Amino acid sequence: MERGGRMTMQTEAVYDALQVAVVDVLNRMAMSDAVFIHRESVPRFRLDSETGGMVRLSGALNGMIGLTCHLGLVKDLVSRIGGLPSDQLEREDVMDGIAELANLFGGWTKTNAGVSDVRVSAPMAFIGQEVVAEWKTDRPTERFIFHVNDDALHVLASF
């Protein structure tokens, strides 16, 4: 979707839709203040915090959306969405929550972008500082940084 080093209007519309999706999901589902802070180009699609999740989009829109942040933030978000105190969440609950956030970000992005015939893959998730998830892509990767509940959430997108 690049021509002469410039992103097409469609790619920019998808990135705009992603920003709206993240804020909407976190504000509505997790009842958390999510504020977009910054966007930057990064050399690779890498989820390198304590937790991460990712989905692939395919069909009329091909790419990846991922999220990465500290474990404490994910526990807080999952607690708010699921209604359980964060200290009562099991590892499985947290993994499911990360995966669901990735899935929601992907689904709401395709809806907000108004793109039909797009499939969102089953989400993947991980927890652990010893894990770094990196995907090979020949497409540009953008990292969106959001301020959420006094912490940073990084959302990556490659289209």
PyMOL commands that place a pseudoatom at each C-alpha (Angstrom):
pseudoatom trace, name=CA, resn=MET, resi=1, chain=A, elem=C, hetatm=0, pos=[0.000, 0.000, 0.000]
pseudoatom trace, name=CA, resn=GLU, resi=2, chain=A, elem=C, hetatm=0, pos=[2.967, 2.302, -0.366]
pseudoatom trace, name=CA, resn=ARG, resi=3, chain=A, elem=C, hetatm=0, pos=[3.708, 4.327, -3.458]
pseudoatom trace, name=CA, resn=GLY, resi=4, chain=A, elem=C, hetatm=0, pos=[6.874, 6.314, -3.781]
pseudoatom trace, name=CA, resn=GLY, resi=5, chain=A, elem=C, hetatm=0, pos=[7.523, 6.196, -0.027]
pseudoatom trace, name=CA, resn=ARG, resi=6, chain=A, elem=C, hetatm=0, pos=[4.129, 7.677, 0.831]
pseudoatom trace, name=CA, resn=MET, resi=7, chain=A, elem=C, hetatm=0, pos=[1.316, 5.737, 2.403]
pseudoatom trace, name=CA, resn=THR, resi=8, chain=A, elem=C, hetatm=0, pos=[-1.925, 5.602, 0.521]
pseudoatom trace, name=CA, resn=MET, resi=9, chain=A, elem=C, hetatm=0, pos=[-5.052, 7.254, 1.803]
pseudoatom trace, name=CA, resn=GLN, resi=10, chain=A, elem=C, hetatm=0, pos=[-6.552, 3.820, 2.538]
pseudoatom trace, name=CA, resn=THR, resi=11, chain=A, elem=C, hetatm=0, pos=[-3.697, 2.893, 4.888]
pseudoatom trace, name=CA, resn=GLU, resi=12, chain=A, elem=C, hetatm=0, pos=[-4.000, 6.179, 6.733]
pseudoatom trace, name=CA, resn=ALA, resi=13, chain=A, elem=C, hetatm=0, pos=[-7.760, 5.609, 7.078]
pseudoatom trace, name=CA, resn=VAL, resi=14, chain=A, elem=C, hetatm=0, pos=[-7.050, 2.193, 8.631]
pseudoatom trace, name=CA, resn=TYR, resi=15, chain=A, elem=C, hetatm=0, pos=[-4.550, 3.723, 11.068]
pseudoatom trace, name=CA, resn=ASP, resi=16, chain=A, elem=C, hetatm=0, pos=[-7.109, 6.393, 12.005]
pseudoatom trace, name=CA, resn=ALA, resi=17, chain=A, elem=C, hetatm=0, pos=[-9.727, 3.665, 12.492]
pseudoatom trace, name=CA, resn=LEU, resi=18, chain=A, elem=C, hetatm=0, pos=[-7.314, 1.753, 14.738]
pseudoatom trace, name=CA, resn=GLN, resi=19, chain=A, elem=C, hetatm=0, pos=[-6.760, 4.772, 16.987]
pseudoatom trace, name=CA, resn=VAL, resi=20, chain=A, elem=C, hetatm=0, pos=[-10.511, 5.211, 17.379]
pseudoatom trace, name=CA, resn=ALA, resi=21, chain=A, elem=C, hetatm=0, pos=[-10.980, 1.468, 17.991]
pseudoatom trace, name=CA, resn=VAL, resi=22, chain=A, elem=C, hetatm=0, pos=[-8.428, 1.353, 20.813]
pseudoatom trace, name=CA, resn=VAL, resi=23, chain=A, elem=C, hetatm=0, pos=[-9.900, 4.358, 22.601]
pseudoatom trace, name=CA, resn=ASP, resi=24, chain=A, elem=C, hetatm=0, pos=[-13.478, 3.088, 22.117]
pseudoatom trace, name=CA, resn=VAL, resi=25, chain=A, elem=C, hetatm=0, pos=[-12.727, -0.443, 23.320]
pseudoatom trace, name=CA, resn=LEU, resi=26, chain=A, elem=C, hetatm=0, pos=[-10.851, 0.695, 26.397]
pseudoatom trace, name=CA, resn=ASN, resi=27, chain=A, elem=C, hetatm=0, pos=[-13.267, 3.488, 27.296]
pseudoatom trace, name=CA, resn=ARG, resi=28, chain=A, elem=C, hetatm=0, pos=[-16.432, 1.439, 26.753]
pseudoatom trace, name=CA, resn=MET, resi=29, chain=A, elem=C, hetatm=0, pos=[-15.407, -2.133, 27.600]
pseudoatom trace, name=CA, resn=ALA, resi=30, chain=A, elem=C, hetatm=0, pos=[-12.806, -1.503, 30.310]
pseudoatom trace, name=CA, resn=MET, resi=31, chain=A, elem=C, hetatm=0, pos=[-14.194, 1.811, 31.546]
pseudoatom trace, name=CA, resn=SER, resi=32, chain=A, elem=C, hetatm=0, pos=[-10.666, 3.195, 31.375]
pseudoatom trace, name=CA, resn=ASP, resi=33, chain=A, elem=C, hetatm=0, pos=[-9.392, 6.535, 30.201]
pseudoatom trace, name=CA, resn=ALA, resi=34, chain=A, elem=C, hetatm=0, pos=[-7.392, 5.880, 27.072]
pseudoatom trace, name=CA, resn=VAL, resi=35, chain=A, elem=C, hetatm=0, pos=[-5.651, 8.803, 25.422]
pseudoatom trace, name=CA, resn=PHE, resi=36, chain=A, elem=C, hetatm=0, pos=[-3.652, 8.623, 22.213]
pseudoatom trace, name=CA, resn=ILE, resi=37, chain=A, elem=C, hetatm=0, pos=[-0.197, 10.109, 22.853]
pseudoatom trace, name=CA, resn=HIS, resi=38, chain=A, elem=C, hetatm=0, pos=[2.113, 9.453, 19.938]
pseudoatom trace, name=CA, resn=ARG, resi=39, chain=A, elem=C, hetatm=0, pos=[2.613, 7.528, 16.707]
pseudoatom trace, name=CA, resn=GLU, resi=40, chain=A, elem=C, hetatm=0, pos=[5.979, 6.450, 15.347]
pseudoatom trace, name=CA, resn=SER, resi=41, chain=A, elem=C, hetatm=0, pos=[7.371, 4.245, 12.608]
pseudoatom trace, name=CA, resn=VAL, resi=42, chain=A, elem=C, hetatm=0, pos=[9.381, 1.307, 13.907]
pseudoatom trace, name=CA, resn=PRO, resi=43, chain=A, elem=C, hetatm=0, pos=[11.663, -1.071, 12.014]
pseudoatom trace, name=CA, resn=ARG, resi=44, chain=A, elem=C, hetatm=0, pos=[9.807, -4.260, 12.938]
pseudoatom trace, name=CA, resn=PHE, resi=45, chain=A, elem=C, hetatm=0, pos=[6.614, -5.678, 14.373]
pseudoatom trace, name=CA, resn=ARG, resi=46, chain=A, elem=C, hetatm=0, pos=[7.779, -6.633, 17.855]
pseudoatom trace, name=CA, resn=LEU, resi=47, chain=A, elem=C, hetatm=0, pos=[5.774, -7.205, 21.031]
pseudoatom trace, name=CA, resn=ASP, resi=48, chain=A, elem=C, hetatm=0, pos=[8.394, -6.834, 23.737]
pseudoatom trace, name=CA, resn=SER, resi=49, chain=A, elem=C, hetatm=0, pos=[6.723, -5.926, 27.030]
pseudoatom trace, name=CA, resn=GLU, resi=50, chain=A, elem=C, hetatm=0, pos=[5.573, -8.350, 29.737]
pseudoatom trace, name=CA, resn=THR, resi=51, chain=A, elem=C, hetatm=0, pos=[2.358, -9.135, 27.882]
pseudoatom trace, name=CA, resn=GLY, resi=52, chain=A, elem=C, hetatm=0, pos=[1.235, -9.092, 24.299]
pseudoatom trace, name=CA, resn=GLY, resi=53, chain=A, elem=C, hetatm=0, pos=[-1.450, -10.136, 21.887]
pseudoatom trace, name=CA, resn=MET, resi=54, chain=A, elem=C, hetatm=0, pos=[-1.927, -10.093, 18.150]
pseudoatom trace, name=CA, resn=VAL, resi=55, chain=A, elem=C, hetatm=0, pos=[-4.374, -10.751, 15.324]
pseudoatom trace, name=CA, resn=ARG, resi=56, chain=A, elem=C, hetatm=0, pos=[-3.952, -10.933, 11.563]
pseudoatom trace, name=CA, resn=LEU, resi=57, chain=A, elem=C, hetatm=0, pos=[-6.414, -9.334, 9.184]
pseudoatom trace, name=CA, resn=SER, resi=58, chain=A, elem=C, hetatm=0, pos=[-6.845, -10.858, 5.749]
pseudoatom trace, name=CA, resn=GLY, resi=59, chain=A, elem=C, hetatm=0, pos=[-9.048, -10.415, 2.712]
pseudoatom trace, name=CA, resn=ALA, resi=60, chain=A, elem=C, hetatm=0, pos=[-9.778, -6.898, 1.507]
pseudoatom trace, name=CA, resn=LEU, resi=61, chain=A, elem=C, hetatm=0, pos=[-7.368, -5.668, 4.186]
pseudoatom trace, name=CA, resn=ASN, resi=62, chain=A, elem=C, hetatm=0, pos=[-4.135, -7.531, 4.913]
pseudoatom trace, name=CA, resn=GLY, resi=63, chain=A, elem=C, hetatm=0, pos=[-2.001, -6.841, 7.941]
pseudoatom trace, name=CA, resn=MET, resi=64, chain=A, elem=C, hetatm=0, pos=[-1.405, -7.327, 11.644]
pseudoatom trace, name=CA, resn=ILE, resi=65, chain=A, elem=C, hetatm=0, pos=[-2.501, -5.545, 14.812]
pseudoatom trace, name=CA, resn=GLY, resi=66, chain=A, elem=C, hetatm=0, pos=[-0.816, -6.200, 18.135]
pseudoatom trace, name=CA, resn=LEU, resi=67, chain=A, elem=C, hetatm=0, pos=[-0.713, -4.816, 21.635]
pseudoatom trace, name=CA, resn=THR, resi=68, chain=A, elem=C, hetatm=0, pos=[2.005, -4.915, 24.254]
pseudoatom trace, name=CA, resn=CYS, resi=69, chain=A, elem=C, hetatm=0, pos=[2.213, -3.502, 27.782]
pseudoatom trace, name=CA, resn=HIS, resi=70, chain=A, elem=C, hetatm=0, pos=[3.076, -4.293, 31.373]
pseudoatom trace, name=CA, resn=LEU, resi=71, chain=A, elem=C, hetatm=0, pos=[1.281, -7.112, 33.153]
pseudoatom trace, name=CA, resn=GLY, resi=72, chain=A, elem=C, hetatm=0, pos=[-0.240, -4.760, 35.732]
pseudoatom trace, name=CA, resn=LEU, resi=73, chain=A, elem=C, hetatm=0, pos=[-2.095, -2.795, 33.057]
pseudoatom trace, name=CA, resn=VAL, resi=74, chain=A, elem=C, hetatm=0, pos=[-3.512, -5.928, 31.447]
pseudoatom trace, name=CA, resn=LYS, resi=75, chain=A, elem=C, hetatm=0, pos=[-4.653, -7.263, 34.820]
pseudoatom trace, name=CA, resn=ASP, resi=76, chain=A, elem=C, hetatm=0, pos=[-6.398, -3.964, 35.531]
pseudoatom trace, name=CA, resn=LEU, resi=77, chain=A, elem=C, hetatm=0, pos=[-8.122, -3.921, 32.111]
pseudoatom trace, name=CA, resn=VAL, resi=78, chain=A, elem=C, hetatm=0, pos=[-9.182, -7.587, 32.336]
pseudoatom trace, name=CA, resn=SER, resi=79, chain=A, elem=C, hetatm=0, pos=[-10.447, -6.990, 35.868]
pseudoatom trace, name=CA, resn=ARG, resi=80, chain=A, elem=C, hetatm=0, pos=[-12.572, -4.074, 34.689]
pseudoatom trace, name=CA, resn=ILE, resi=81, chain=A, elem=C, hetatm=0, pos=[-13.951, -5.992, 31.697]
pseudoatom trace, name=CA, resn=GLY, resi=82, chain=A, elem=C, hetatm=0, pos=[-14.578, -9.253, 33.552]
pseudoatom trace, name=CA, resn=GLY, resi=83, chain=A, elem=C, hetatm=0, pos=[-15.679, -7.831, 36.881]
pseudoatom trace, name=CA, resn=LEU, resi=84, chain=A, elem=C, hetatm=0, pos=[-13.200, -9.817, 39.002]
pseudoatom trace, name=CA, resn=PRO, resi=85, chain=A, elem=C, hetatm=0, pos=[-10.676, -8.154, 41.300]
pseudoatom trace, name=CA, resn=SER, resi=86, chain=A, elem=C, hetatm=0, pos=[-7.243, -8.245, 39.637]
pseudoatom trace, name=CA, resn=ASP, resi=87, chain=A, elem=C, hetatm=0, pos=[-5.736, -10.231, 42.527]
pseudoatom trace, name=CA, resn=GLN, resi=88, chain=A, elem=C, hetatm=0, pos=[-8.266, -13.024, 41.851]
pseudoatom trace, name=CA, resn=LEU, resi=89, chain=A, elem=C, hetatm=0, pos=[-7.430, -13.390, 38.157]
pseudoatom trace, name=CA, resn=GLU, resi=90, chain=A, elem=C, hetatm=0, pos=[-5.772, -16.645, 37.138]
pseudoatom trace, name=CA, resn=ARG, resi=91, chain=A, elem=C, hetatm=0, pos=[-3.066, -16.727, 34.475]
pseudoatom trace, name=CA, resn=GLU, resi=92, chain=A, elem=C, hetatm=0, pos=[-5.620, -18.187, 32.049]
pseudoatom trace, name=CA, resn=ASP, resi=93, chain=A, elem=C, hetatm=0, pos=[-7.981, -15.248, 32.672]
pseudoatom trace, name=CA, resn=VAL, resi=94, chain=A, elem=C, hetatm=0, pos=[-5.212, -12.792, 31.872]
pseudoatom trace, name=CA, resn=MET, resi=95, chain=A, elem=C, hetatm=0, pos=[-4.217, -14.689, 28.698]
pseudoatom trace, name=CA, resn=ASP, resi=96, chain=A, elem=C, hetatm=0, pos=[-7.847, -14.753, 27.553]
pseudoatom trace, name=CA, resn=GLY, resi=97, chain=A, elem=C, hetatm=0, pos=[-8.150, -11.041, 28.288]
pseudoatom trace, name=CA, resn=ILE, resi=98, chain=A, elem=C, hetatm=0, pos=[-5.067, -10.132, 26.256]
pseudoatom trace, name=CA, resn=ALA, resi=99, chain=A, elem=C, hetatm=0, pos=[-6.302, -12.240, 23.363]
pseudoatom trace, name=CA, resn=GLU, resi=100, chain=A, elem=C, hetatm=0, pos=[-9.749, -10.657, 23.547]
pseudoatom trace, name=CA, resn=LEU, resi=101, chain=A, elem=C, hetatm=0, pos=[-8.300, -7.137, 23.538]
pseudoatom trace, name=CA, resn=ALA, resi=102, chain=A, elem=C, hetatm=0, pos=[-6.302, -7.948, 20.391]
pseudoatom trace, name=CA, resn=ASN, resi=103, chain=A, elem=C, hetatm=0, pos=[-9.434, -9.433, 18.830]
pseudoatom trace, name=CA, resn=LEU, resi=104, chain=A, elem=C, hetatm=0, pos=[-11.533, -6.383, 19.719]
pseudoatom trace, name=CA, resn=PHE, resi=105, chain=A, elem=C, hetatm=0, pos=[-8.912, -3.973, 18.381]
pseudoatom trace, name=CA, resn=GLY, resi=106, chain=A, elem=C, hetatm=0, pos=[-8.825, -5.898, 15.083]
pseudoatom trace, name=CA, resn=GLY, resi=107, chain=A, elem=C, hetatm=0, pos=[-12.591, -6.221, 14.754]
pseudoatom trace, name=CA, resn=TRP, resi=108, chain=A, elem=C, hetatm=0, pos=[-13.371, -2.618, 15.650]
pseudoatom trace, name=CA, resn=THR, resi=109, chain=A, elem=C, hetatm=0, pos=[-10.633, -1.380, 13.305]
pseudoatom trace, name=CA, resn=LYS, resi=110, chain=A, elem=C, hetatm=0, pos=[-12.126, -3.150, 10.290]
pseudoatom trace, name=CA, resn=THR, resi=111, chain=A, elem=C, hetatm=0, pos=[-15.590, -1.873, 11.231]
pseudoatom trace, name=CA, resn=ASN, resi=112, chain=A, elem=C, hetatm=0, pos=[-14.404, 1.715, 11.815]
pseudoatom trace, name=CA, resn=ALA, resi=113, chain=A, elem=C, hetatm=0, pos=[-12.464, 1.661, 8.530]
pseudoatom trace, name=CA, resn=GLY, resi=114, chain=A, elem=C, hetatm=0, pos=[-15.620, 0.585, 6.689]
pseudoatom trace, name=CA, resn=VAL, resi=115, chain=A, elem=C, hetatm=0, pos=[-13.820, -2.283, 4.990]
pseudoatom trace, name=CA, resn=SER, resi=116, chain=A, elem=C, hetatm=0, pos=[-15.909, -5.342, 4.203]
pseudoatom trace, name=CA, resn=ASP, resi=117, chain=A, elem=C, hetatm=0, pos=[-14.750, -8.867, 3.434]
pseudoatom trace, name=CA, resn=VAL, resi=118, chain=A, elem=C, hetatm=0, pos=[-12.047, -8.873, 6.114]
pseudoatom trace, name=CA, resn=ARG, resi=119, chain=A, elem=C, hetatm=0, pos=[-11.355, -11.826, 8.366]
pseudoatom trace, name=CA, resn=VAL, resi=120, chain=A, elem=C, hetatm=0, pos=[-9.738, -11.424, 11.766]
pseudoatom trace, name=CA, resn=SER, resi=121, chain=A, elem=C, hetatm=0, pos=[-7.644, -14.432, 12.803]
pseudoatom trace, name=CA, resn=ALA, resi=122, chain=A, elem=C, hetatm=0, pos=[-7.882, -16.164, 16.120]
pseudoatom trace, name=CA, resn=PRO, resi=123, chain=A, elem=C, hetatm=0, pos=[-5.836, -14.057, 18.526]
pseudoatom trace, name=CA, resn=MET, resi=124, chain=A, elem=C, hetatm=0, pos=[-2.589, -15.123, 20.135]
pseudoatom trace, name=CA, resn=ALA, resi=125, chain=A, elem=C, hetatm=0, pos=[-1.349, -13.924, 23.498]
pseudoatom trace, name=CA, resn=PHE, resi=126, chain=A, elem=C, hetatm=0, pos=[1.646, -14.284, 25.799]
pseudoatom trace, name=CA, resn=ILE, resi=127, chain=A, elem=C, hetatm=0, pos=[2.741, -13.359, 29.302]
pseudoatom trace, name=CA, resn=GLY, resi=128, chain=A, elem=C, hetatm=0, pos=[6.315, -13.269, 30.473]
pseudoatom trace, name=CA, resn=GLN, resi=129, chain=A, elem=C, hetatm=0, pos=[9.361, -11.051, 30.438]
pseudoatom trace, name=CA, resn=GLU, resi=130, chain=A, elem=C, hetatm=0, pos=[11.442, -13.831, 28.905]
pseudoatom trace, name=CA, resn=VAL, resi=131, chain=A, elem=C, hetatm=0, pos=[9.205, -13.826, 25.813]
pseudoatom trace, name=CA, resn=VAL, resi=132, chain=A, elem=C, hetatm=0, pos=[9.601, -11.456, 22.899]
pseudoatom trace, name=CA, resn=ALA, resi=133, chain=A, elem=C, hetatm=0, pos=[7.289, -11.978, 19.941]
pseudoatom trace, name=CA, resn=GLU, resi=134, chain=A, elem=C, hetatm=0, pos=[8.568, -10.685, 16.633]
pseudoatom trace, name=CA, resn=TRP, resi=135, chain=A, elem=C, hetatm=0, pos=[6.933, -11.179, 13.237]
pseudoatom trace, name=CA, resn=LYS, resi=136, chain=A, elem=C, hetatm=0, pos=[8.509, -10.807, 9.856]
pseudoatom trace, name=CA, resn=THR, resi=137, chain=A, elem=C, hetatm=0, pos=[6.719, -8.366, 7.606]
pseudoatom trace, name=CA, resn=ASP, resi=138, chain=A, elem=C, hetatm=0, pos=[7.699, -6.524, 4.468]
pseudoatom trace, name=CA, resn=ARG, resi=139, chain=A, elem=C, hetatm=0, pos=[5.195, -3.780, 5.247]
pseudoatom trace, name=CA, resn=PRO, resi=140, chain=A, elem=C, hetatm=0, pos=[5.801, -0.636, 7.280]
pseudoatom trace, name=CA, resn=THR, resi=141, chain=A, elem=C, hetatm=0, pos=[5.049, -0.939, 10.993]
pseudoatom trace, name=CA, resn=GLU, resi=142, chain=A, elem=C, hetatm=0, pos=[3.569, 1.853, 13.049]
pseudoatom trace, name=CA, resn=ARG, resi=143, chain=A, elem=C, hetatm=0, pos=[3.513, 1.959, 16.844]
pseudoatom trace, name=CA, resn=PHE, resi=144, chain=A, elem=C, hetatm=0, pos=[0.728, 3.885, 18.565]
pseudoatom trace, name=CA, resn=ILE, resi=145, chain=A, elem=C, hetatm=0, pos=[1.291, 4.819, 22.190]
pseudoatom trace, name=CA, resn=PHE, resi=146, chain=A, elem=C, hetatm=0, pos=[-1.705, 5.331, 24.449]
pseudoatom trace, name=CA, resn=HIS, resi=147, chain=A, elem=C, hetatm=0, pos=[-1.839, 6.551, 28.039]
pseudoatom trace, name=CA, resn=VAL, resi=148, chain=A, elem=C, hetatm=0, pos=[-4.191, 4.213, 29.935]
pseudoatom trace, name=CA, resn=ASN, resi=149, chain=A, elem=C, hetatm=0, pos=[-4.728, 4.327, 33.700]
pseudoatom trace, name=CA, resn=ASP, resi=150, chain=A, elem=C, hetatm=0, pos=[-1.319, 5.895, 34.419]
pseudoatom trace, name=CA, resn=ASP, resi=151, chain=A, elem=C, hetatm=0, pos=[0.496, 3.374, 32.206]
pseudoatom trace, name=CA, resn=ALA, resi=152, chain=A, elem=C, hetatm=0, pos=[1.499, 3.018, 28.550]
pseudoatom trace, name=CA, resn=LEU, resi=153, chain=A, elem=C, hetatm=0, pos=[-0.144, 0.710, 26.041]
pseudoatom trace, name=CA, resn=HIS, resi=154, chain=A, elem=C, hetatm=0, pos=[1.649, 0.154, 22.757]
pseudoatom trace, name=CA, resn=VAL, resi=155, chain=A, elem=C, hetatm=0, pos=[-0.416, -0.899, 19.768]
pseudoatom trace, name=CA, resn=LEU, resi=156, chain=A, elem=C, hetatm=0, pos=[1.420, -1.998, 16.639]
pseudoatom trace, name=CA, resn=ALA, resi=157, chain=A, elem=C, hetatm=0, pos=[-0.006, -2.150, 13.149]
pseudoatom trace, name=CA, resn=SER, resi=158, chain=A, elem=C, hetatm=0, pos=[1.419, -3.245, 9.855]
pseudoatom trace, name=CA, resn=PHE, resi=159, chain=A, elem=C, hetatm=0, pos=[-0.599, -2.841, 6.637]
for i in range(1, 159): cmd.bond("trace and resi %d" % i, "trace and resi %d" % (i + 1))
show_as sticks, trace
zoom trace
